[in-house]
Amino acid sequence: MFVQLTPQDIEREEKRSASARRRSTLILIVAFWAFAVLMLSIRALLVDTAPLTVLGPRRLVAAIVGTILCLATAKLLEALRNRSFAERIVWGVASAFVMAVVLTLFTSYLNRVIFPVRELGELNFGESAQWALVWLGYFLAWTGTHLALTYHWESQEHQRRAALLAEMARDAQRAALRYQLNPHFLFNTLNSVAALVGEGRGAEAEAMLVNLATFVRATLTSEPSGVIPLSEEIALQRLYLGIEQARFEERLKVEIDLPEALKNVSVPALILQPLVENAIHHKLAGAEGELTLRIAAAEHGDGIQLSVEDDGVAVSGDGSGAGLGLQNVAARLRAHFGEGGRLDAAPRDGGGYRALIAMPRSPS
């Protein structure tokens, strides 16, 4: 039985995964510093001049400070998760050096200023440098382990997204049949063809049928979970709009702005279709006015932005179809790009409606 995924389902799954990663990070830090305290306690029994009863509590305090430093570094690396893994390794190593210096300064101040330990003697640079190297070894070990686990988690997330894409493909195919090939759409198209034939406009009727056949074939044979060049996506929308322009004639005006530099950018197949059909179905069908529909692509930071906007007033239905279309687009963007794909849709200030899609230049 087919179960349709919603954006809420995907968001809940991502929150669950993020929560599990945070718990694992905390467990790793606590376990690591418990091991560090154990090793340092064994070292104290073997080589330290001060008794363990004196140094033990101080090591616990040092471990608490180290835990806080590791948590801060984990937070930093999480904030950099959209950077390349090589960049994060550099940041992790740099953080290990900083943490080693900070903890060395803290323990020296604790043991010689706040609660002086007589057996430790005067502070000297050589001893501080040795402890800095000791702490650096611990922090590098923790950072390496944390980055390795992060790589593992991200690999699992990519696998999960791939599985999700397979499910979303079925959802998108159903949506394609629901939005593009529903009986109402086919009835109106064929009715328009019959009207053209009755008026003796055979060439226009034939062109309309060719567009319809080409569009149907492209819709049914394309893989919704895959990607196609933006120029092909625009070509599919031109086919569909050609059919609608034959129906509505001068009432439907279309403007398309596709910069040459963006023609080969990859986008999810048929990602614009629900937005285009929503505009026509809810703004033009059943009305007597005109509609100008504009499709545009533009650079947007490191990615691209696609827009579908119109100047019409909603006159058809209760808007539930538009809601389904927007949900479908938002879910597919999230499945392809995670947080990198976003849909924003809202009425325009001057009238009409605008839907904006932001996405990276290539799918993750």
HELIX and SHEET records of a PDB file:
HELIX    1   1 PRO A    7  VAL A   47  1                                  41    
HELIX    2   2 LEU A   52  ALA A   79  1                                  28    
HELIX    3   3 PHE A   85  TYR A  109  1                                  25    
HELIX    4   4 LEU A  110  ILE A  114  3                                   5    
HELIX    5   5 ARG A  118  LEU A  120  5                                   3    
HELIX    6   6 PHE A  125  GLN A  180  1                                  56    
HELIX    7   7 PRO A  183  GLY A  198  1                                  16    
HELIX    8   8 GLY A  202  THR A  221  1                                  20    
HELIX    9   9 LEU A  230  PHE A  248  1                                  19    
HELIX   10  10 GLU A  249  ARG A  251  5                                   3    
HELIX   11  11 GLU A  260  LEU A  262  5                                   3    
HELIX   12  12 GLN A  273  LYS A  283  1                                  11    
HELIX   13  13 SER A  320  PHE A  337  1                                  18    
HELIX   14  14 GLY A  338  GLY A  340  5                                   3    
SHEET    1   A 2 VAL A 227  PRO A 229  0                                        
SHEET    2   A 2 SER A 266  PRO A 268 -1                                        
SHEET    1   B 5 LEU A 252  ASP A 257  0                                        
SHEET    2   B 5 LEU A 291  HIS A 300  1                                        
SHEET    3   B 5 GLY A 303  ASP A 310 -1                                        
SHEET    4   B 5 TYR A 353  MET A 359 -1                                        
SHEET    5   B 5 ARG A 342  PRO A 347 -1                                        
END                                                                             
